[in-house]
Amino acid sequence: MKLTVAVITYNQAPFIRQTLYNVFAQQHAMEWEVLVGEDDSSDGTREIVRGIGDQHPGLMRVRLGSRKDIVFIGGKPTGRRNFIETIKSCSGEYIAYCEGDDYWISPDKLRRQAEMLDSNPSLSMVATDAWIEHDGERTLFSSLFIKKKAASYTLNDLLNGDFMPPTCSVMFRRSLLEFPDWLWGTPVGDVPLFALSARHGPIGWIDEPLAVYRIQPGGIFSKGKIPKGLQTSVKNARVHMQAVIGMYENIRLEIGSAFRADATRRIAQMHRDTAWLARSEGNAALMRRHAWQSLCESPRHHTVELVRLILRSALPLSVVETTAAAS
């Protein structure tokens, strides 16, 4: 089979119809299937998915999860098992991924991505631009999370923070996907898959918004780059950042030596950011620990002077910010 479209959903009854209808509106000539991982929703999502599946026999499969099997990360229930087991159950040479509250807006999205992978064997995956949709307004994903325009991006670009693909837009080569044990405990599941795939080759890029990433309030933190009003609390941001540091440490262990320097710089930067967050909380001990870790990870990093200022915690935060902005 050429392609599997993997859709992950839980309690997304208001959105799942649009997601699946737009999947079935795709125009291509590939042998394909649609696999929906439904995680035991309580709002009618499961019934909707089953009904749509009945309309497409032989084309759509439904994987039914159970809340009894939920994986807790940081003490909170997650959809990690649904995500991993659904992706593992895909049969296609290529896997296109979409969550149940996102949707595609171009009927030739899958065809164009598959053609890129067919004609460029070195590519590990292909992503497209997308709209970020929130409260009726749209923002281009690339304007927030991609620092330079290119036809393809490398793992170094991803580790440097210069590039991050919209998850709802990606198409993977199934043969390159890996699921290390630590993936079950990371704060997010998509970034490790991007990184572990991209160590085998570049990520192809289609510079057009062919999908829509729908943002819902709560639990989102990207240093002010997200739409106004969606930032989480300082404490939640700091806890999330600490978990992300652990994720990148695991990624660093998996990738080759050509990429480890960039991973180390990213980890040092995140320790620095966590130190700032801890300082905002008034947690001097935690601030010093992460500032010191930043120095230890990358002593020649361009933020060394900033970290030294943080270590001298007698300075008021306003003075530190002013000095950092001037440096």
CORQUICOR-V288030 format. One record per residue. N is the residue number from 0. RES is the residue in three letters. SS is DSSP state (H for helix, E for strand, L for the rest). PHI is phi in radians with two decimals (* if undefined). Layout:
n res ss phi
N RES SS PHI
N RES SS PHI
This chain:
n res ss phi
0 MET L *
1 LYS L -1.37
2 LEU E -2.53
3 THR E -2.09
4 VAL E -1.67
5 ALA E -1.79
6 VAL E -2.06
7 ILE E -1.87
8 THR E -2.56
9 TYR L -2.75
10 ASN L 0.87
11 GLN L -2.21
12 ALA L -0.96
13 PRO L -1.20
14 PHE L -2.09
15 ILE H -1.12
16 ARG H -1.08
17 GLN H -1.07
18 THR H -0.99
19 LEU H -1.28
20 TYR H -1.06
21 ASN H -1.27
22 VAL H -1.10
23 PHE H -1.27
24 ALA L -1.44
25 GLN L -1.11
26 GLN L -1.97
27 HIS L -2.86
28 ALA L -2.03
29 MET L -1.43
30 GLU L -1.30
31 TRP E -2.60
32 GLU E -2.57
33 VAL E -2.07
34 LEU E -2.04
35 VAL E -1.87
36 GLY E -1.65
37 GLU E -1.83
38 ASP L -1.76
39 ASP L 1.12
40 SER L -1.16
41 SER L -1.95
42 ASP L -1.96
43 GLY L 1.69
44 THR H -1.03
45 ARG H -1.06
46 GLU H -1.15
47 ILE H -1.11
48 VAL H -1.08
49 ARG H -1.09
50 GLY H -1.10
51 ILE H -1.20
52 GLY H -1.08
53 ASP H -1.13
54 GLN H -1.41
55 HIS L -2.29
56 PRO L -1.11
57 GLY L 1.43
58 LEU L -1.97
59 MET E -1.97
60 ARG E -1.91
61 VAL E -2.16
62 ARG E -1.76
63 LEU E -1.68
64 GLY L -1.53
65 SER L -2.31
66 ARG H -1.13
67 LYS H -1.19
68 ASP H -1.79
69 ILE L -1.09
70 VAL E -1.62
71 PHE E -1.66
72 ILE E -2.22
73 GLY L 1.10
74 GLY L 1.42
75 LYS E -2.04
76 PRO E -1.19
77 THR E -2.33
78 GLY L -1.75
79 ARG H -1.08
80 ARG H -1.11
81 ASN H -1.05
82 PHE H -1.08
83 ILE H -1.17
84 GLU H -1.20
85 THR H -1.19
86 ILE H -1.09
87 LYS H -1.13
88 SER L -1.49
89 CYS L -1.24
90 SER L -1.86
91 GLY L -1.28
92 GLU L -1.07
93 TYR E -2.00
94 ILE E -2.21
95 ALA E -1.79
96 TYR E -2.04
97 CYS E -2.71
98 GLU E -1.42
99 GLY L -1.25
100 ASP L -1.97
101 ASP L -1.80
102 TYR E -2.79
103 TRP E -1.76
104 ILE L -2.09
105 SER L -2.08
106 PRO L -1.22
107 ASP L -1.89
108 LYS H -0.97
109 LEU H -1.13
110 ARG H -1.06
111 ARG H -1.13
112 GLN H -1.18
113 ALA H -1.10
114 GLU H -1.12
115 MET H -1.13
116 LEU H -1.17
117 ASP H -1.11
118 SER H -1.54
119 ASN L -2.28
120 PRO L -1.04
121 SER L -1.32
122 LEU L -1.22
123 SER L -1.48
124 MET E -2.86
125 VAL E -2.33
126 ALA E -2.22
127 THR E -2.25
128 ASP E -1.19
129 ALA E -2.64
130 TRP E -1.56
131 ILE E -1.61
132 GLU E -1.95
133 HIS E -2.65
134 ASP L 0.90
135 GLY L 1.39
136 GLU E -1.92
137 ARG E -2.16
138 THR E -2.31
139 LEU E -1.20
140 PHE H -0.99
141 SER H -1.11
142 SER H -1.22
143 LEU H -1.84
144 PHE H -2.13
145 ILE E -2.27
146 LYS L -1.53
147 LYS L -2.54
148 LYS L -1.53
149 ALA L -2.73
150 ALA L -1.39
151 SER E -2.72
152 TYR E -2.34
153 THR L -1.88
154 LEU H -1.07
155 ASN H -1.06
156 ASP H -1.07
157 LEU H -1.18
158 LEU H -1.19
159 ASN L -1.32
160 GLY L 1.41
161 ASP L -1.46
162 PHE E -2.63
163 MET L -2.55
164 PRO L -1.38
165 PRO L -1.18
166 THR H -1.04
167 CYS H -1.24
168 SER H -1.88
169 VAL L -1.43
170 MET E -2.28
171 PHE E -1.72
172 ARG E -1.54
173 ARG H -1.05
174 SER H -1.14
175 LEU H -1.68
176 LEU L -1.27
177 GLU L -2.29
178 PHE L -2.29
179 PRO L -1.09
180 ASP H -1.02
181 TRP H -1.20
182 LEU H -1.08
183 TRP H -1.19
184 GLY H -2.03
185 THR L -1.39
186 PRO L -1.17
187 VAL L -2.36
188 GLY L -1.80
189 ASP H -1.35
190 VAL H -1.05
191 PRO H -1.03
192 LEU H -1.14
193 PHE H -1.02
194 ALA H -1.15
195 LEU H -1.21
196 SER H -1.29
197 ALA H -1.20
198 ARG L -1.22
199 HIS L -1.65
200 GLY L 2.93
201 PRO L -1.12
202 ILE E -1.76
203 GLY E -1.22
204 TRP E -2.29
205 ILE E -1.86
206 ASP E -1.48
207 GLU E -2.48
208 PRO E -1.37
209 LEU E -1.82
210 ALA E -2.56
211 VAL E -2.25
212 TYR E -1.75
213 ARG E -1.58
214 ILE L -1.72
215 GLN L -1.96
216 PRO L -1.09
217 GLY L 1.79
218 GLY L 1.20
219 ILE E -2.08
220 PHE L -2.56
221 SER L -2.54
222 LYS L 0.99
223 GLY L 1.44
224 LYS L -1.46
225 ILE L -1.51
226 PRO L -0.95
227 LYS L -0.96
228 GLY L 1.68
229 LEU L -1.83
230 GLN E -1.13
231 THR L -1.53
232 SER L -1.20
233 VAL H -1.04
234 LYS H -1.11
235 ASN H -1.09
236 ALA H -1.11
237 ARG H -1.15
238 VAL H -1.10
239 HIS H -1.12
240 MET H -1.09
241 GLN H -1.07
242 ALA H -1.18
243 VAL H -1.15
244 ILE H -1.01
245 GLY H -1.05
246 MET H -1.09
247 TYR H -1.21
248 GLU H -1.12
249 ASN H -1.19
250 ILE H -1.04
251 ARG H -1.04
252 LEU H -1.20
253 GLU H -1.56
254 ILE L -1.49
255 GLY L -1.30
256 SER H -1.09
257 ALA H -1.15
258 PHE H -1.91
259 ARG H -1.20
260 ALA H -1.09
261 ASP H -1.19
262 ALA H -1.09
263 THR H -1.14
264 ARG H -1.10
265 ARG H -1.13
266 ILE H -1.13
267 ALA H -1.06
268 GLN H -1.11
269 MET H -1.22
270 HIS H -1.08
271 ARG H -1.08
272 ASP H -1.11
273 THR H -1.17
274 ALA H -1.08
275 TRP H -1.06
276 LEU H -1.12
277 ALA H -1.10
278 ARG H -1.15
279 SER H -1.12
280 GLU H -1.36
281 GLY L 1.46
282 ASN L -1.72
283 ALA H -1.14
284 ALA H -1.11
285 LEU H -1.19
286 MET H -1.05
287 ARG H -1.11
288 ARG H -1.09
289 HIS H -1.29
290 ALA H -1.11
291 TRP H -1.12
292 GLN H -1.09
293 SER H -1.07
294 LEU H -1.12
295 CYS H -1.18
296 GLU H -1.19
297 SER L -2.56
298 PRO L -1.10
299 ARG L -1.72
300 HIS L -1.11
301 HIS L -1.17
302 THR L -1.72
303 VAL H -0.99
304 GLU H -1.09
305 LEU H -1.12
306 VAL H -1.12
307 ARG H -1.08
308 LEU H -1.11
309 ILE H -1.11
310 LEU H -1.08
311 ARG L -1.45
312 SER L -1.17
313 ALA L -1.24
314 LEU L -1.25
315 PRO L -1.07
316 LEU H -1.02
317 SER H -1.09
318 VAL H -1.20
319 VAL H -1.07
320 GLU H -1.12
321 THR H -1.12
322 THR H -1.12
323 ALA H -1.14
324 ALA H -1.15
325 ALA H -1.45
326 SER L -1.45
